[in-house]
Amino acid sequence: MQIRRLLLTGLLLAALPAFGHTLGETASETAAGALSFEPAVVLPLLLLTIAYISGICHLHQQRIRQRVVSWEQCAAFALGMLALVAALMSPLDVLAESLFSAHMTQHLMLMLVAPPLLILGRIEIVLLWTFSLPVRRLIGRSWRKATWLRSALNLLMRPVAVWLLASATMWFWHIPGPYAWAFYNPGIHILEHLSFFLTSLAFWALVMQPFRRDKRGHGTALVLLATFALESTILGALLAFAVYPLYTEHAISTSRHVPHFLTGISPLQDQQLAGLIMWVPASLIQLVALGAVFVDWLSASKNPRTMAI
């Protein structure tokens, strides 16, 4: 329980720069009429929230909610959903059309803020309890019979595979060519954000969940976190120290969505700010996660029966 609190508190504190960046830049004229309500975004988030609440209600009715998910974990889920709403439906989403730094804030929240909070909320267990007992049994039987699906998922969820997928996704969409492709094509843009979110969800699930099965998972988790943190640091440094703008898609000076105090920012300055966002807040979040995993490893080594994150 202490480790859960440590990680949850640390994630919130480390994520404050991202939320602060969002709130600071979306002040002024963007705050009123620049909310984003795309059905392709709103509907999945709404359905996911309803399903989670339904699962919690069913667990509570069966009087086993406390054994499955704590209120702290429910709060983690709520904060994860809030991060998704802030990234995809707030004025930040509109501002991201003009400012590359705002777009990087979106990516940060989709990769490093929302996924670990949702995993802390035990989303996969609670969502299963959305269904009635007969349906859960049917799902269980179907899952046992679908050996090919289990084999495929086991292969995809191997540490090397998850790390490669998450890393390749991050680097691919930040190459100027694919970035421009997604910028000018709404469908590809949705695919870009979905790939960030899903690969990061798999990454954080692997980092935070295998501890219950094998203490060696802690070492694997530390390696995954450290290497991915190094990659995001390198990406942030490349953007922050670039001598010319790599992404020319953001028409900053002519956009009506940019607050007055940012209208004079140049494309290069915007890119450098984006690099700092990908560098500093991301590093803080990953350092908190590394510390939580290490502390949990020490706790597990002293007491093998200790429940991990």
C-alpha positions as CSV (number, residue, x, y, z in Angstrom):
1,M,0.0,0.0,0.0
2,Q,2.9,2.4,0.8
3,I,4.5,1.7,-2.6
4,R,1.2,2.5,-4.3
5,R,0.9,5.7,-2.5
6,L,4.5,6.6,-3.2
7,L,4.2,6.0,-6.9
8,L,0.8,7.7,-7.2
9,T,2.0,10.8,-5.3
10,G,5.2,10.9,-7.3
11,L,3.5,10.6,-10.6
12,L,1.2,13.5,-9.7
13,L,4.1,15.7,-8.5
14,A,6.2,14.9,-11.5
15,A,3.3,15.5,-13.9
16,L,2.6,19.0,-12.5
17,P,5.0,20.6,-15.0
18,A,3.0,19.1,-17.9
19,F,-0.3,20.2,-16.4
20,G,1.1,23.6,-15.5
21,H,2.4,24.0,-19.1
22,T,-1.1,23.2,-20.3
23,L,-2.9,25.6,-18.0
24,G,-0.4,28.4,-18.5
25,E,-0.5,28.3,-22.3
26,T,-4.2,27.8,-22.7
27,A,-5.2,30.9,-20.7
28,S,-6.5,34.0,-22.5
29,E,-8.7,33.5,-25.5
30,T,-8.2,29.8,-25.8
31,A,-10.0,29.0,-22.6
32,A,-13.5,29.8,-23.7
33,G,-14.3,28.5,-27.2
34,A,-11.4,26.2,-28.0
35,L,-12.6,22.9,-26.4
36,S,-12.3,19.8,-28.6
37,F,-15.3,17.5,-28.7
38,E,-14.4,15.0,-31.5
39,P,-16.8,12.0,-31.4
40,A,-13.9,9.7,-32.1
41,V,-12.3,10.9,-28.8
42,V,-15.3,11.7,-26.6
43,L,-17.2,8.5,-27.1
44,P,-14.4,6.0,-26.2
45,L,-13.4,8.1,-23.1
46,L,-17.1,8.2,-22.0
47,L,-17.7,4.5,-22.6
48,L,-14.4,3.6,-20.7
49,T,-15.4,5.7,-17.7
50,I,-19.0,4.3,-17.6
51,A,-17.6,0.7,-17.9
52,Y,-15.1,1.3,-15.0
53,I,-17.8,2.8,-12.8
54,S,-20.1,-0.2,-13.6
55,G,-17.3,-2.6,-12.7
56,I,-16.7,-0.8,-9.4
57,C,-20.4,-1.0,-8.6
58,H,-20.6,-4.7,-9.4
59,L,-17.5,-5.3,-7.2
60,H,-19.1,-3.3,-4.4
61,Q,-22.4,-5.3,-4.7
62,Q,-20.4,-8.5,-4.3
63,R,-18.7,-7.0,-1.3
64,I,-15.2,-7.8,-2.7
65,R,-14.3,-4.3,-4.0
66,Q,-11.8,-3.7,-1.2
67,R,-10.0,-7.0,-2.0
68,V,-9.8,-6.1,-5.7
69,V,-9.3,-2.4,-5.9
70,S,-8.8,0.3,-3.3
71,W,-10.3,3.8,-3.4
72,E,-6.8,5.1,-4.0
73,Q,-6.6,3.0,-7.1
74,C,-10.0,4.3,-8.2
75,A,-8.6,7.8,-7.7
76,A,-5.6,6.9,-9.9
77,F,-8.0,5.8,-12.7
78,A,-9.9,9.0,-12.4
79,L,-6.7,11.0,-12.6
80,G,-5.6,9.0,-15.6
81,M,-8.9,9.8,-17.4
82,L,-8.5,13.4,-16.4
83,A,-5.1,13.4,-18.1
84,L,-6.6,12.0,-21.2
85,V,-9.3,14.6,-21.2
86,A,-6.7,17.3,-20.7
87,A,-4.6,16.0,-23.5
88,L,-7.4,15.4,-26.1
89,M,-10.4,17.5,-25.2
90,S,-9.1,20.7,-23.5
91,P,-7.8,23.8,-25.2
92,L,-4.4,22.1,-25.3
93,D,-5.7,20.0,-28.2
94,V,-6.5,23.1,-30.2
95,L,-3.3,24.9,-29.2
96,A,-1.3,21.8,-30.4
97,E,-2.4,22.7,-34.0
98,S,-0.2,25.8,-33.7
99,L,2.5,25.1,-31.1
100,F,4.8,22.1,-31.4
101,S,5.5,22.5,-27.6
102,A,1.8,22.0,-26.9
103,H,1.8,18.9,-29.1
104,M,4.7,17.5,-27.2
105,T,2.8,18.1,-24.0
106,Q,0.0,16.0,-25.5
107,H,2.5,13.2,-26.3
108,L,3.9,13.4,-22.8
109,M,0.5,13.0,-21.2
110,L,-0.4,10.1,-23.5
111,M,2.8,8.2,-22.9
112,L,3.9,9.0,-19.3
113,V,1.0,10.4,-17.3
114,A,-2.3,8.7,-18.3
115,P,-1.1,5.1,-18.9
116,P,0.6,4.5,-15.5
117,L,-2.3,6.0,-13.6
118,L,-4.8,3.8,-15.5
119,I,-2.6,0.7,-14.7
120,L,-2.5,1.8,-11.1
121,G,-6.3,1.8,-11.2
122,R,-6.3,-1.9,-12.1
123,I,-8.3,-1.1,-15.2
124,E,-8.2,-4.5,-16.7
125,I,-9.6,-6.2,-13.6
126,V,-12.4,-3.7,-13.0
127,L,-13.5,-3.7,-16.7
128,L,-13.9,-7.4,-16.6
129,W,-16.4,-6.9,-13.7
130,T,-18.5,-4.7,-15.9
131,F,-20.0,-7.9,-17.3
132,S,-22.4,-10.3,-15.6
133,L,-21.2,-13.6,-14.2
134,P,-22.4,-15.7,-17.2
135,V,-20.6,-13.3,-19.6
136,R,-17.4,-13.4,-17.5
137,R,-17.5,-17.1,-17.5
138,L,-18.0,-17.1,-21.3
139,I,-15.0,-14.7,-21.7
140,G,-12.9,-17.0,-19.5
141,R,-13.9,-20.1,-21.6
142,S,-13.2,-18.3,-24.8
143,W,-9.9,-17.1,-23.5
144,R,-8.8,-20.6,-22.5
145,K,-9.7,-21.9,-26.0
146,A,-8.0,-19.1,-27.9
147,T,-4.5,-20.5,-27.6
148,W,-3.3,-18.7,-30.7
149,L,-4.5,-15.4,-29.2
150,R,-2.8,-16.1,-25.8
151,S,0.4,-17.1,-27.6
152,A,0.4,-13.9,-29.7
153,L,-0.2,-11.7,-26.6
154,N,2.4,-13.5,-24.6
155,L,4.8,-12.8,-27.5
156,L,3.9,-9.2,-27.8
157,M,4.1,-8.7,-24.0
158,R,7.6,-10.0,-23.7
159,P,9.9,-7.2,-22.3
160,V,12.0,-6.9,-25.5
161,A,8.9,-6.8,-27.7
162,V,7.2,-4.2,-25.6
163,W,10.3,-2.0,-25.3
164,L,10.9,-2.2,-29.1
165,L,7.3,-1.3,-29.9
166,A,7.2,1.6,-27.4
167,S,10.6,2.9,-28.6
168,A,9.8,2.5,-32.3
169,T,6.5,4.3,-31.9
170,M,8.1,7.2,-30.1
171,W,10.9,7.7,-32.6
172,F,8.8,7.1,-35.7
173,W,6.2,9.7,-35.0
174,H,8.8,12.3,-34.1
175,I,10.6,11.9,-37.5
176,P,9.7,15.1,-39.5
177,G,8.1,13.1,-42.4
178,P,5.7,10.9,-40.4
179,Y,5.0,13.9,-38.1
180,A,3.9,16.0,-41.0
181,W,1.8,13.1,-42.4
182,A,-0.1,12.8,-39.1
183,F,-0.4,16.6,-38.8
184,Y,-2.2,17.0,-42.1
185,N,-4.3,13.9,-41.9
186,P,-6.9,13.7,-39.1
187,G,-7.2,9.9,-39.3
188,I,-3.5,9.4,-39.2
189,H,-3.3,11.8,-36.3
190,I,-5.7,9.7,-34.3
191,L,-3.7,6.6,-35.2
192,E,-0.5,8.4,-34.0
193,H,-2.1,9.3,-30.6
194,L,-3.6,5.8,-30.3
195,S,-0.3,4.1,-30.9
196,F,1.4,6.3,-28.3
197,F,-1.3,5.4,-25.8
198,L,-1.6,1.7,-26.4
199,T,2.2,1.0,-26.6
200,S,2.7,3.0,-23.4
201,L,-0.1,1.2,-21.7
202,A,1.6,-2.1,-22.5
203,F,4.9,-0.7,-21.4
204,W,3.6,0.4,-18.0
205,A,1.6,-2.8,-17.5
206,L,4.8,-4.8,-18.0
207,V,6.7,-2.5,-15.7
208,M,4.2,-2.3,-12.9
209,Q,2.3,-5.7,-12.9
210,P,4.7,-8.6,-13.2
211,F,6.1,-8.1,-9.7
212,R,3.4,-10.2,-8.2
213,R,4.7,-13.2,-10.1
214,D,8.5,-13.0,-10.1
215,K,11.0,-10.9,-8.2
216,R,13.2,-10.9,-11.3
217,G,10.5,-8.7,-12.8
218,H,11.9,-5.8,-10.8
219,G,15.2,-5.9,-12.5
220,T,13.6,-6.1,-15.9
221,A,11.4,-3.2,-15.0
222,L,14.4,-1.1,-14.0
223,V,16.1,-1.8,-17.2
224,L,13.0,-1.0,-19.3
225,L,12.5,2.3,-17.4
226,A,16.1,3.3,-17.5
227,T,16.6,2.7,-21.2
228,F,13.3,4.3,-22.2
229,A,14.1,7.3,-20.0
230,L,17.4,7.6,-21.8
231,E,15.7,7.6,-25.2
232,S,13.2,10.3,-24.2
233,T,16.1,12.3,-22.8
234,I,18.0,12.0,-26.1
235,L,14.9,13.0,-28.1
236,G,14.3,16.0,-25.8
237,A,18.0,17.0,-26.1
238,L,17.9,16.8,-29.9
239,L,14.9,19.1,-30.0
240,A,16.2,21.5,-27.4
241,F,19.6,21.9,-28.9
242,A,18.6,21.9,-32.6
243,V,19.9,25.0,-34.5
244,Y,17.0,25.1,-37.0
245,P,13.4,24.1,-36.9
246,L,12.6,20.5,-37.9
247,Y,8.9,20.9,-37.9
248,T,7.5,23.6,-40.2
249,E,3.9,22.7,-40.0
250,H,3.0,24.9,-37.1
251,A,2.0,28.4,-38.3
252,I,2.5,30.1,-35.0
253,S,2.4,33.8,-36.0
254,T,-0.8,33.5,-38.0
255,S,-2.8,31.2,-35.7
256,R,-5.7,32.7,-33.7
257,H,-5.4,30.0,-31.1
258,V,-2.1,31.2,-29.7
259,P,-2.3,33.4,-26.5
260,H,-1.1,36.9,-27.0
261,F,2.0,36.4,-24.8
262,L,3.2,33.6,-27.2
263,T,2.5,35.2,-30.5
264,G,6.2,36.3,-30.9
265,I,7.7,32.9,-30.3
266,S,9.7,31.6,-33.3
267,P,9.4,28.0,-34.6
268,L,12.9,27.3,-33.3
269,Q,12.1,28.6,-29.8
270,D,8.8,26.6,-29.9
271,Q,10.8,23.5,-30.8
272,Q,13.4,24.1,-28.1
273,L,10.6,24.5,-25.5
274,A,9.1,21.2,-26.8
275,G,12.5,19.5,-26.2
276,L,12.6,20.8,-22.7
277,I,9.1,19.4,-22.0
278,M,10.1,16.0,-23.4
279,W,13.3,16.2,-21.4
280,V,12.6,17.6,-17.9
281,P,9.0,16.6,-16.9
282,A,9.4,13.2,-18.6
283,S,12.7,12.6,-16.7
284,L,11.0,13.5,-13.4
285,I,8.1,11.0,-14.0
286,Q,10.5,8.2,-15.0
287,L,12.8,8.9,-12.1
288,V,9.8,8.6,-9.7
289,A,8.9,5.3,-11.3
290,L,12.4,4.0,-11.1
291,G,12.6,5.0,-7.4
292,A,9.2,3.3,-6.7
293,V,10.3,0.1,-8.5
294,F,13.6,0.0,-6.6
295,V,12.0,0.6,-3.2
296,D,9.4,-2.1,-4.0
297,W,12.2,-4.5,-5.0
298,L,13.9,-3.9,-1.6
299,S,10.6,-4.5,0.1
300,A,10.0,-7.7,-1.8
301,S,13.5,-9.0,-1.1
302,K,12.8,-8.6,2.7
303,N,9.3,-10.1,2.5
304,P,8.6,-12.3,-0.5
305,R,4.9,-12.2,0.2
306,T,4.7,-8.4,0.1
307,M,2.1,-7.2,-2.4
308,A,3.8,-5.1,-5.0
309,I,2.5,-2.1,-6.9
